[in-house]
Amino acid sequence: MAPRAVLALLATAAGAMKCPGSGSWIHASAEVEAIADASCADVMEEMKARVQGPWVDPHNKGTYSLLSESKDELDIQRITGNKKFTDKITFTFSDFDAQGAKPSCGIHACSESQGFSIGDFSTNYCNIRNLYCGKTDGCAPVKHDFENTEQKVDPSFGAGKDKKACIVKPTEQFMV
């Protein structure tokens, strides 16, 4: 496999981050660039299995839905467990196949709150992370378990990027 630094450079060269947009001028958001140790087809299949199946969002039981898809993009919506907030997420994928090595997938993702918000307690970051994290991250894969490396996590002012906030244990959900 090509060194991670080369993959990161290729991921950055793939183009500017595509974001879903928001109806609110002031809103929380997060952008993530990651590399998954799997083909983009497997990464996309895993994400769709989580969104469309019985998988339960570990970040306060939000509900995801697939808005649209193409061969290298997924547009997803997440409504919080209490049904008060909506976020939209755009994922763009780039396959990196090094000759004779396992495939890797560059993931570019952007999540934006659809209403007025500043502090998001890492929700926009978790919206993204919880769709590709694997068993080694404490997540529950549906079809494909793969490791990933986050190259860049860029939350907006006031938004968070705490990995620990992404998986809330049932007893912790009642304490929030």
N, C-alpha and C positions, 0 to 999 in steps of 0.2 A: 504494500500500500504506500502511496506517496506520503511524505511527511505531512503532519498536520499543518505546519506553517504554509506549505505550498497549497494545500486545500483551502486554507483560510484566505490566502491571496486570490485564488480562483473564485471563491465565493464572493469576495468583495468586488472583484472585477465583473461579476455577473450583472451588475447594474444597481441602480438606486433602489432603495427599499420601496415596495409598493404598499400603501396603506389604504384601508377601506374608506376613510373619511368619516366625519362626524357632523351631525346636525347642530352641535354646540360649538361655539367658538372657543370656549374654555373647557377643556376636557383632559382627563388622564389618558395616558397611552404608554405603550412599551414596544420596543423593537428588539428583535433577537436574531442573531446569526448563529447557527449551530451546524455541526457535522454529525451525521448519523452513520454508524457502521452497518449500512444496509443499502439496498437499491432504493431509489426514490419511489418506485412502484410499491415496494413493501412498506415504506414509511407512509405513503398516502393510503394504502389499504388499511394499515393499522389505525390511522387517524379516523378514517371513515367508519371503521368497525366500532371505535369508541363513541363517535358522534351518533351513529345510527342504531346502536345495539343497547343491550342492558347495562353496559358499563356505567358506573356511578362516578361522577366528578368528585374527586377528593377535596376540592376547595369549596366547601360549603354547599355541595350538591347542586351546582348550577346545571342548567339544561342547555345542551348544544344542539344546533341544527345546521345542516349543510345547505347553504344558499345557492352555490354554483361550483362547478369544477371544470377543469380542462386537463390536458395531459401533464401540465406542470404547475397547476395552481388550484388551491382550494379556498373558497370564501365561506366563512363559518360565522354563526351568530351564537352568543351565549347569553342566557338570561339567568340572573342570580337566583339562588334557591328561594329567596323571599319574594321573587318576581318584581322587584322594585327597579332593577337596573339592567340595561342591555348593552352589550359590547359586541363589536364586529371585529373579525380577525381575518387577515389575508395571509395565506402561506404561499410562497413561491419556492419551487424545488429545482435543483440542478444536479444531475448525475455526474459523478467523477469516477470513471472506470480506469484505474491504472492497469496496464497490461499484466496479466497473470496474478493480480491481487484481488482481494475482495472489493466489491463495489462500495462506494460511499456516496452519501447524499447531502448536498448543501441545502440547508433550510434557511430561508429568509422569511421572517414573520413579523407582522405588525398588528397589534390589537389596540383599538380605540374605543373609549367609552362613548356612548351615543347621547348622553345628557351631560349637563354641567357637573364637573367633578375635578378635583385637584388631587387630594390624597386618595389612594385606592387600596392601601394595605396589600400591595403586590398583586392585586387581582388581574390586571392586564398582562403582567408577566406570567402569572399562573395559568391564565387562559391559553397561552401558547405552550408553555412547558408541559402541562398536564396531558397534552395530546401526543407528545413523542417520548416522554420519559419511560424508562424501562424498570425492570425488577431491581437493578442495582441502585436506582434512585428511590426505591420504595414504592413504585407505581405498580399497577396491575395491568399488564398487556393483555390484549384480546386475541390477536392473531400472530403478531411478530414481536419478539423481544430483541431489542438491539441497544447497544451502548451509544451514547452521544456525548459530544463535547461542545459546550457553548463557547463560541469565539467572542461574542459581543452581546451584552445586555444593556440596553439604553432606555431607561424609563424617563418619562417626562418629569418636569418639576413637580415634586410632591408625591409622585407615584413611586412604588417600591419595587425591589427585585430580590426579595427574601425567599429562597428555595423552601425554607421551613414552613412558610405560610401556605405553600401550595398543597400540602397534604395535611388536612385537619382530621385528627382522630375523632370518632364519634363522641367521646366524652368531652373533647375540647370544643366541639360545635355548640354545646349548650352553655359554655362559659363565655363565648364571644358576645 
